[in-house]
Amino acid sequence: MAAAEPAKRRPSAGRSTARRAAGDGAAPSRSGGAARAIRSAVEQLGSLLGRAPESVSAIKPTDDGWDADVEVLELERVPETTSVMATYRVTLDKEGDLVAYERKRRYTRGQIDRR
């Protein structure tokens, strides 16, 4: 009987999503939808921080544009579950321009919320 091959590591879904989302750089309008707002938030925050966002965990329309929570890898460690992540709240205006951002929390990648 042949030995089982070791499992191949799959890329993080958040990383590939963030890369795809940052692709076209189209600015969202309120009528443009959440997908365009997400792409704009990921692209602009990544540019400001110098790190590629991994995922968007929340998006909400506001009277003035959009609010999004974006997850960013701040410090890569081995094993990955000990890497330091951060959640940033990003505020976009109606044209999709980033007008504010704030780091809301830091946590290790392997941490789960306790509520």
C-alpha positions as CSV (number, residue, x, y, z in Angstrom):
1,M,0.0,0.0,0.0
2,A,1.4,3.4,-1.0
3,A,2.1,6.0,1.6
4,A,-0.4,8.8,1.8
5,E,0.8,12.1,0.4
6,P,0.9,15.0,2.8
7,A,-1.9,17.4,2.6
8,K,-1.2,20.4,0.4
9,R,-1.7,23.8,2.0
10,R,-4.5,25.7,0.5
11,P,-4.2,29.5,0.1
12,S,-6.3,31.6,2.5
13,A,-9.6,32.5,1.0
14,G,-9.4,36.0,2.4
15,R,-6.0,36.7,0.7
16,S,-7.2,35.7,-2.8
17,T,-10.5,37.6,-2.3
18,A,-8.6,40.7,-1.2
19,R,-6.4,40.5,-4.3
20,R,-9.3,40.1,-6.6
21,A,-11.2,42.8,-4.9
22,A,-8.4,45.3,-5.3
23,G,-8.1,44.6,-9.0
24,D,-10.0,47.2,-10.9
25,G,-9.9,50.3,-8.6
26,A,-13.4,51.5,-9.7
27,A,-14.8,54.0,-7.2
28,P,-18.1,53.0,-5.8
29,S,-21.1,55.3,-5.7
30,R,-23.9,54.7,-3.3
31,S,-25.8,53.2,-6.3
32,G,-22.7,51.2,-7.3
33,G,-23.3,48.6,-4.6
34,A,-21.4,47.0,-1.8
35,A,-19.0,45.1,-4.1
36,R,-17.6,48.3,-5.5
37,A,-17.3,49.8,-2.0
38,I,-15.4,46.7,-0.8
39,R,-13.0,46.9,-3.7
40,S,-12.4,50.6,-3.0
41,A,-11.9,50.1,0.7
42,V,-9.5,47.2,0.2
43,E,-7.4,49.1,-2.4
44,Q,-7.2,52.4,-0.5
45,L,-6.5,51.0,2.9
46,G,-3.9,48.7,1.5
47,S,-2.2,51.6,-0.1
48,L,-2.2,53.7,3.1
49,L,-1.0,50.8,5.3
50,G,1.5,49.3,2.9
51,R,-0.1,45.8,3.7
52,A,-2.6,43.9,1.6
53,P,-5.9,43.5,3.4
54,E,-7.0,39.8,3.8
55,S,-10.7,40.2,3.9
56,V,-13.7,42.4,4.5
57,S,-15.8,41.3,7.5
58,A,-18.5,43.9,7.3
59,I,-19.9,46.5,4.9
60,K,-22.7,48.9,5.7
61,P,-24.3,51.8,3.7
62,T,-24.5,55.1,5.5
63,D,-26.1,58.4,4.6
64,D,-22.7,59.7,3.5
65,G,-21.3,56.6,1.8
66,W,-20.1,53.3,3.3
67,D,-18.5,51.9,6.4
68,A,-16.5,48.7,6.1
69,D,-14.5,46.5,8.6
70,V,-11.3,45.3,6.9
71,E,-9.1,42.5,8.3
72,V,-5.3,43.1,7.9
73,L,-2.3,40.9,8.7
74,E,-0.1,43.2,10.9
75,L,2.6,40.8,12.0
76,E,3.3,37.4,10.4
77,R,4.5,34.7,12.7
78,V,5.0,31.0,12.7
79,P,2.8,29.1,13.3
80,E,0.2,31.2,11.4
81,T,-2.3,30.9,14.2
82,T,-0.1,33.3,16.3
83,S,0.1,36.0,13.6
84,V,-1.2,39.4,14.7
85,M,-4.3,40.5,12.8
86,A,-6.2,43.9,13.0
87,T,-9.7,45.0,12.2
88,Y,-9.9,48.5,10.6
89,R,-13.1,50.5,10.3
90,V,-12.9,52.3,6.9
91,T,-15.3,55.1,6.0
92,L,-15.9,55.9,2.4
93,D,-17.8,58.9,1.0
94,K,-20.4,58.6,-1.8
95,E,-17.7,58.7,-4.5
96,G,-15.9,55.8,-2.9
97,D,-13.0,57.9,-1.5
98,L,-11.6,56.9,1.8
99,V,-12.2,59.7,4.3
100,A,-11.3,58.0,7.5
101,Y,-10.0,54.8,9.0
102,E,-9.4,53.5,12.5
103,R,-7.9,50.4,13.9
104,K,-10.7,48.9,16.1
105,R,-8.9,45.8,17.5
106,R,-5.9,43.6,17.3
107,Y,-6.0,39.8,17.8
108,T,-4.1,36.6,17.0
109,R,-5.2,34.8,13.9
110,G,-6.2,31.7,15.9
111,Q,-8.4,33.7,18.3
112,I,-12.2,33.4,18.3
113,D,-14.6,36.0,19.7
114,R,-16.0,35.2,23.2
115,R,-19.5,36.6,23.7
